[in-house]
Amino acid sequence: MTQRLAIASDHAGFDMKTVLAEWLRDAGHDVVDLGPHSADRVDYPDYGYALAEALAEGRADMGIALCGSGIGISIAANRHPACRCALVSEPYSASLAREHNDANAIALGARLIGLDMAKACIESFLTAGFEGGRHAGRVAKLTHPRFVKEPA
């Protein structure tokens, strides 16, 4: 199934991002490459937030973020209320991010996982669907924090 995907990285994730973007296009996806467009040093928060903005504006349905560890860019993306970005390093957590958390983006650590594992994570993420049910109320609390109740 063709999907509209946004992909962004910092300089540490640039090489992997470039390969993944081409791989996703070859698979038939509509890919918006938010940069950077060279391996020159950049600040990951700029690109994490750009990814979240692309999701919020409807320019993409799902996002893929990369930096050296995946940590910084996931934090940056999650600062935007429209983004639920899960840092993943293997396919099972990528699937669970969609199934239980309705994540609309994943972050990958380009210095920590190889290209084949990154592809496996992305495939699992893109093919999984949100289960809803008991998870829906929890996800609503992430999206609308005013509905969060204090623990009893």
C-alpha positions as CSV (number, residue, x, y, z in Angstrom):
1,M,0.0,0.0,0.0
2,T,1.4,3.4,-1.0
3,Q,1.8,5.8,1.8
4,R,2.8,9.5,2.1
5,L,6.0,9.5,4.2
6,A,8.2,12.3,5.6
7,I,11.8,11.5,6.4
8,A,14.3,13.7,8.1
9,S,17.7,13.3,9.9
10,D,20.6,15.2,11.2
11,H,24.1,14.9,9.7
12,A,24.7,11.6,11.6
13,G,21.7,10.0,9.9
14,F,22.1,11.6,6.5
15,D,23.7,8.6,4.7
16,M,21.1,6.2,6.1
17,K,18.2,8.6,5.3
18,T,19.3,9.0,1.7
19,V,19.4,5.2,1.2
20,L,16.1,4.7,3.0
21,A,14.3,7.4,1.1
22,E,15.3,5.8,-2.2
23,W,14.3,2.4,-1.0
24,L,10.9,3.7,0.1
25,R,10.4,5.4,-3.3
26,D,11.3,2.2,-5.1
27,A,8.7,0.5,-3.0
28,G,6.1,2.9,-4.3
29,H,5.7,5.3,-1.4
30,D,5.4,9.1,-1.8
31,V,8.4,10.3,0.2
32,V,9.0,13.9,1.3
33,D,12.7,14.3,2.2
34,L,12.8,17.1,4.7
35,G,16.6,17.2,4.8
36,P,19.3,17.8,5.3
37,H,20.5,17.5,1.8
38,S,24.2,17.1,2.6
39,A,26.3,15.5,5.4
40,D,27.2,19.0,6.8
41,R,26.7,19.4,10.5
42,V,23.1,20.5,11.4
43,D,21.0,20.6,14.6
44,Y,18.7,17.6,15.0
45,P,15.9,19.6,16.7
46,D,15.3,21.6,13.5
47,Y,14.7,18.4,11.5
48,G,12.7,16.6,14.2
49,Y,10.4,19.6,14.5
50,A,10.1,19.8,10.7
51,L,9.0,16.2,10.6
52,A,6.3,16.9,13.2
53,E,5.2,19.9,11.3
54,A,4.8,17.9,8.1
55,L,2.6,15.4,9.9
56,A,0.6,18.2,11.5
57,E,0.0,20.0,8.2
58,G,-1.0,16.7,6.5
59,R,1.9,16.7,4.1
60,A,2.7,13.2,5.3
61,D,0.8,10.4,7.0
62,M,3.8,8.8,8.7
63,G,7.3,10.0,9.5
64,I,10.8,8.5,9.9
65,A,13.4,10.4,11.8
66,L,17.1,9.6,12.1
67,C,20.0,10.9,14.1
68,G,23.1,9.2,15.6
69,S,21.2,7.6,18.5
70,G,17.6,8.4,17.5
71,I,17.1,9.9,20.9
72,G,17.6,13.6,20.2
73,I,15.4,13.7,17.1
74,S,12.6,11.7,18.8
75,I,12.6,14.2,21.7
76,A,12.5,17.1,19.2
77,A,9.6,15.6,17.2
78,N,7.6,14.8,20.3
79,R,7.7,18.4,21.4
80,H,5.0,19.0,18.8
81,P,1.6,17.9,20.0
82,A,0.7,16.4,16.6
83,C,3.6,13.9,16.7
84,R,3.8,10.6,18.5
85,C,7.3,9.5,17.6
86,A,8.7,6.2,19.0
87,L,12.3,5.4,19.2
88,V,12.7,1.8,17.9
89,S,15.6,-0.5,17.3
90,E,13.9,-3.7,16.3
91,P,10.7,-4.7,14.4
92,Y,8.6,-5.8,17.3
93,S,8.7,-2.4,19.1
94,A,8.1,-0.7,15.7
95,S,4.9,-2.8,15.4
96,L,3.8,-2.1,19.0
97,A,4.4,1.6,18.5
98,R,1.6,1.6,15.9
99,E,-0.6,-1.1,17.4
100,H,-0.7,0.2,21.0
101,N,0.4,3.9,20.8
102,D,-0.8,4.9,17.4
103,A,2.6,6.4,16.7
104,N,2.7,8.4,13.5
105,A,6.5,8.5,13.4
106,I,9.5,6.3,14.3
107,A,13.0,7.4,15.2
108,L,16.1,5.3,14.4
109,G,19.6,5.5,15.6
110,A,21.8,5.5,12.5
111,R,25.0,4.8,14.5
112,L,23.3,2.0,16.5
113,I,21.5,-0.1,14.0
114,G,22.4,-1.3,10.5
115,L,20.5,-0.6,7.3
116,D,18.8,-4.0,7.2
117,M,17.5,-3.6,10.7
118,A,16.3,-0.1,9.9
119,K,14.4,-1.4,6.9
120,A,12.9,-4.2,9.0
121,C,11.7,-1.6,11.6
122,I,10.2,0.6,8.9
123,E,8.4,-2.4,7.3
124,S,6.9,-3.5,10.6
125,F,5.9,0.1,11.4
126,L,4.2,0.7,8.1
127,T,2.3,-2.6,8.0
128,A,1.0,-2.5,11.5
129,G,-2.3,-0.7,12.4
130,F,-3.6,0.9,15.5
131,E,-5.7,-1.6,17.5
132,G,-7.9,1.0,19.2
133,G,-9.9,-0.6,22.0
134,R,-8.3,-0.3,25.4
135,H,-5.4,1.7,23.8
136,A,-7.6,4.4,22.4
137,G,-8.2,6.2,25.7
138,R,-4.6,6.1,26.5
139,V,-3.6,7.6,23.2
140,A,-6.3,10.3,23.7
141,K,-4.6,11.3,26.9
142,L,-1.4,11.8,24.9
143,T,-3.1,14.0,22.4
144,H,-5.4,15.8,24.8
145,P,-3.6,16.1,28.2
146,R,-6.5,18.0,29.8
147,F,-8.3,14.6,29.9
148,V,-5.6,13.0,32.0
149,K,-6.8,12.0,35.4
150,E,-4.7,11.9,38.5
151,P,-3.9,8.3,39.7
152,A,-6.1,7.2,42.5
